[in-house]
């Protein structure tokens, strides 16, 4: 039985003249053939083949729709109602899950307005000045979203009244 070559160690050798506890020193010796095994390289893809194809189609259709809407003069922010000069954001009025490829629910938005809509509470959105016009535009675009926005507004009023009490 061979003993570890480390000073004051009486453990048996495991490999490369060192015991289990001193194996880390093997990589310090010049010319040692010890190499760590590389981890298994089976990575989960970030997106499936089907999703990749859908995303490619989605990005292509957004470009085409932007060009078409600029020609027709429909490049208006769904939130503030002002003209958008360069393509910024595409707001999905019914969400992105099942209707992501349904172009009838795509609306253009300024990045600033879009971020505010998703990040701020309704009270702050009302202060920005475009909330009520936006809700009216939603009535013409999608009735279910219109009622959802009205519900947010009512909940906001109720929360304000409750906090005042």
ZAVEXRO-296920 format. One record per atom (N, C-alpha, C): x negated, y, z. Coordinates in steps of 0.001 Angstrom, whole numbers, padded with zeros to 6 digits, always signed. Each point is the difference from the previous one (the first is absolute). Layout:
# ZAVEXRO-296920
XYZ
...
***
This chain:
# ZAVEXRO-296920
-000843-001167+000000
+000843+001167+000000
-000895+001239+000000
+000207+000869-000968
-000826+001189-000110
+000616+001136+000813
-000836+000850+000530
+000415+001120+000839
-000093+001298-000809
+000894+000924+000299
+000043+001320-000641
-001364+000677+000124
-000424+000705-001053
-001310+000658+000023
+000024+001348+000713
+001164+000446+000427
+000108+001256+000758
-000652-000192+001369
-000737+001010+000457
-000679-000070+001291
+000988-000224+001133
-000341-000827+000944
+000804-000296+001188
+001366-000597-000315
+000171-000614-001152
+001261-000650-000352
-000242-001493-000090
+000797-000763+000729
-000158-001448+000014
+001144-000713-000711
+000769+000729-000786
+001110-000610-000742
-000533-000739-001220
+000776-000968-000473
-000419-000755-001170
+000190+000837-001262
-000827-000317-000984
+000073+000735-001273
+001315-000294-000707
+000524+001033-000627
+001236-000122-000766
-000317+000031-001489
-000923+000840-000385
-000404+000135-001391
-001012+001117-000117
-000973-000155-000907
-001005+001033-000195
-000850+000224+001237
-000202-001013+000777
-000830+000013+001209
+000629+000757+001174
+001233+000491-000123
+000655+000729+001088
+001214-000779+000506
+000397+000277+001249
+001225-000588+000551
+001207+000809-000482
+001220-000412+000398
+001227+000702-000392
-000005+001458+000435
-000569+000249+001176
+000055+001338+000589
-001021+000966-000601
-001018-000535-000695
-001031+000857-000579
+000003-000038-001533
+001057-000514-000597
+000084-000086-001455
-000077+001379-000656
+000465+001032+000698
+000008+001345-000579
-001416+000452-000359
-001011-000575+000595
-001381+000393-000273
-000511-000589-001313
+000667-001000-000537
-000456-000625-001248
-000070+000997-001130
+000961+000910-000063
+000014+000929-001121
-001133+001012+000093
-000686+000074+001136
-001110+000932+000149
-001304-000568-000546
-000094-001290-000125
-001235-000610-000495
-000082+000161-001507
-001140+000370-000481
-000173+000119-001450
-000044-001357-000652
+000634-000148-001147
-000071-001218-000766
+000942-001093+000448
+000844+000245+000972
+000945-001026+000449
+001075-000172-001063
+000387-001200-000286
+001004-000272-001031
+001425+000023+000541
+000145+000307+001288
+001338+000036+000592
+000812+001133-000612
+001178-000316-000513
+000891+001019-000547
+001392-000249+000550
+000630+001072+000376
+001363-000124+000501
+000931-000340-001155
+001015-000781+000319
+000992-000327-001009
+000865+001231-000233
+000272+000254-001243
+000870+001135-000291
+001437-000397+000330
+000772+000949+000496
+001385-000332+000337
+000788-000352-001264
+001048-000741+000196
+000848-000376-001132
+000511+001266-000675
-000096+000036-001304
+000350+001214-000724
+001400-000069-000588
+000911-000546+000741
+001369-000058-000473
+000744+001188+000593
+000096+001049-000766
+000668+001204+000460
+001409+000042-000560
+000869+000556+000788
+001374+000184-000451
+000024+001235-000897
+000549-000106-001194
+000035+001171-000884
+000874+001109+000594
-000366+001241-000273
+000746+001129+000535
+001408+000065-000571
+000137-000429-001239
+001329-000053-000599
+000095-001229-000893
+001187-000542-000058
+000200-001195-000808
-000040+000370-001487
-000087-001005-000841
-000031+000240-001443
+001283+000687-000459
+001122-000444+000560
+001289+000599-000367
+000060+001464+000441
-000453+000277+001233
+000009+001374+000506
-000942+000877-000813
-001137-000552-000392
-000967+000750-000808
+000625+000399-001335
+000716-000943-000596
+000671+000265-001274
+001089+001057+000186
+000791-000128+001063
+001051+000985+000286
-000588+001386+000246
-001103+000059+000754
-000630+001294+000282
-000533+000660-001268
-000587-000803-000876
-000502+000536-001266
+001161+000586-000817
+001084-000751-000061
+001182+000450-000744
+000589+001257+000653
+000049+000006+001316
+000533+001129+000756
-000802+001265-000287
-001320-000082+000059
-000844+001173-000246
+000127+000492-001443
+000129-000940-000921
+000177+000371-001399
+001338+000724-000188
+001068-000542+000602
+001328+000603-000141
+000067+001380+000668
-000706+000162+001122
+000005+001312+000660
-000637+001040-000912
-001105-000356-000657
-000645+000936-000926
+000939+000366-001141
+000642-001011-000561
+000929+000245-001109
+001175+000868+000456
+000536-000291+001182
+001143+000763+000506
-000389+001441+000279
-001210+000219+000544
-000453+001365+000253
-000048+000789-001307
-000601-000589-001034
-000095+000683-001301
+001397+000316-000543
+000903-000954+000129
+001366+000188-000489
+000702+001105+000792
-000139-000012+001315
+000662+001004+000835
-000575+001397-000217
-001284+000102-000287
-000591+001312-000305
+000589+000527-001301
+000114-000880-001011
+000606+000410-001281
+001437+000470+000192
+000762-000708+000835
+001416+000316+000204
+000230+001067+001071
-001045+000402+000708
+000139+001012+001051
+000544-000557+001308
-000174-001285+000232
+000476-000634+001238
-001119-000181+001026
-001069+000754-000141
-001122-000112+000936
+000218+000954+001181
+001047-000305+000766
+000399+000838+001134
-000138-000815+001279
-000515+000637+001043
-000160-000666+001291
+001376-000316+000583
+000221-001237+000371
+001288-000420+000539
+000272+000667+001348
-001034+000414+000700
+000179+000587+001323
+000232+001508-000072
-000965+000749-000535
+000111+001462+000022
+000685+000563-001236
+000124-000786-001066
+000704+000438-001194
-000833+000854-000939
-001290+000156+000244
-000859+000810-000865
-000667-000874-001066
-000438+000645-001067
-000651-000703-001105
-001371-000504+000459
-000335-001210-000426
-001303-000600+000297
-000849+000111-001257
-001169+000625+000115
-000868+000199-001162
-000897-001189-000299
-000405-000722+001027
-000809-001197-000226
+000613-001146+000796
-000177-001204-000502
+000600-001159+000652
-000649-000220+001364
+000823-000021+001025
-000519-000206+001350
+000545-001301+000582
+001237+000006+000478
+000568-001185+000641
+001293-000414-000686
+000290-001276+000142
+001247-000557-000498
+000772-000504+001216
+001130+000628+000307
+000803-000397+001154
+001036-001014-000460
+000114-001084+000746
+000999-001031-000296
+001182+000269+000920
+001109+000436-000557
+001120+000460+000820
+000640-001120+000803
-000116-001236-000448
+000600-001111+000750
-001050-000890+000646
-001229+000451+000065
-001063-000810+000571
-000762-000721-001094
-001094-000662+000390
-000872-000621-001000
+000158-001508-000086
+000791-000604+000849
+000027-001462+000042
+000554-000631-001277
+001281-000088-000131
+000584-000707-001147
+000196+000906-001204
+000084+001293+000227
+000307+000927-001096
-001224+000746-000499
-001181-000499+000281
-001220+000725-000377
-000111+000192-001514
+000490-000929-000776
-000088+000120-001454
+001251+000592-000644
+001002+000356+000812
+001215+000616-000538
-000228+001500-000162
-000157+000414-001243
-000361+001392-000289
+001093+000996+000364
+001223-000466+000098
+001073+000930+000348
-000147+000544+001421
-000808-000653+000834
-000209+000451+001365
-001347+000691+000201
-000715+000290-001089
-001274+000708+000085
+000248+001494-000092
-000618+000753+000869
+000070+001455-000055
-001384+000563+000284
-000337+001084-000655
-001301+000639+000181
+000014+000860+001245
-001162+000134+000626
-000098+000795+001221
-001391+000605+000129
-000037+001203+000574
-001292+000568+000383
-000558-000851+001132
-001294-000180+000035
-000630-000791+001059
+000325+000588+001374
-000033+001341+000099
+000270+000686+001269
+001434-000284+000473
+000953+000098-000908
+001408-000247+000353
+000222-001479+000347
-000598-000876-000786
+000172-001437+000199
-000563-000425+001354
-001186+000504+000330
-000611-000318+001297
+000849+000541+001140
+000507+001207-000158
+000839+000594+001041
+001248-000854+000211
+000640-000426-001087
+001214-000801+000096
-000241-001289+000791
-001122-000658-000255
-000270-001277+000664
-000588+000158+001396
-000617+001144+000297
-000717+000146+001268
+000721+000847+001051
+000835+000929-000430
+000601+000936+000949
+001422-000405+000387
+000436+000381+001199
+001401-000235+000373
+000917+000963-000753
+001272-000313-000031
+000965+000787-000767
+000036+001461+000460
-000143+000250+001303
+000040+001388+000493
-001075+000843-000691
-001190-000563-000146
-001104+000715-000664
+000267+000155-001493
+000620-001014-000604
+000310+000080-001424
+001030+001093-000269
+000955+000143+000897
+001000+001051-000143
-000682+001363+000060
-001003+000136+000862
-000737+001255+000117
-000774+000331-001278
-000406-001022-000759
-000730+000248-001245
+000885+000655-001064
+001313-000165+000135
+000921+000712-000878
+000564-000781-001172
-000528-001162-000314
+000513-000721-001163
+000856-001204+000355
+000195-000291+001259
+000704-001218+000410
+001424-000082-000551
+000793+001052+000166
+001407-000062-000410
+000141-000119-001516
-000879+000697-000751
+000025-000134-001462
-000387-001423-000409
-000965-000553+000695
-000425-001373-000282
+001154-000977+000228
+000720+000177+001104
+001122-000902+000305
+001063+000100-001089
+000258+001193-000495
+000974+000163-001086
-000479-000672-001287
-001293+000104-000283
-000532-000696-001181
+000155-001515+000156
-000149-000487+001216
+000142-001442+000248
+001427-000471-000269
+000972+000867+000235
+001398-000382-000258
+000180-000362-001471
-000667+000741-000899
+000121-000261-001434
-000847-001192-000442
-001110-000257+000705
-000926-001056-000405
+000452-001366+000511
+000225-000091+001316
+000340-001286+000610
+000840+000254+001255
+001249-000416-000028
+000933+000285+001086
-000421-000665+001306
-000518-001225-000071
-000395-000688+001237
-001149+000741+000688
-000941+000505-000776
-001095+000781+000584
+000523+001313+000560
+000971+000577-000683
+000622+001242+000470
+000585-000203+001406
+000742-001073+000189
+000603-000261+001310
-001060-000351+001053
-001066-000641-000440
-001094-000298+000917
-000647+001295+000496
-000189+000956-000908
-000592+001292+000373
+000950+000787+000900
+001298-000060-000283
+000976+000659+000881
-000038-000610+001392
-000168-001326+000064
-000109-000677+001293
-001217+000473+000779
-001118+000178-000694
-001200+000529+000662
+000267+001392+000567
+000708+000798-000802
+000307+001380+000402
+000901+000010+001232
+001018-000836-000002
+000923-000071+001144
-000724-000499+001243
-000840-000998-000163
-000763-000528+001131
-000918+001077+000570
-000569+000783-000880
-000882+001086+000437
+000783+001029+000815
+001201+000353-000475
+000842+000957+000742
+000364-000559+001366
+000361-001277+000026
+000384-000640+001257
-001176-000019+000977
-001182-000333-000504
-001195-000021+000854
-000308+001379+000563
+000212+001043-000814
-000233+001376+000472
+000992+000360+001094
+001278-000392-000210
+001028+000309+001001
-000278-000741+001311
-000422-001260-000124
-000318-000792+001207
-001175+000576+000762
-000990+000526-000737
-001168+000557+000691
+000314+001352+000660
+001022+000699-000497
+000386+001286+000581
+000762-000169+001320
+000593-001156+000194
+000827-000226+001193
-000819-000148+001214
***
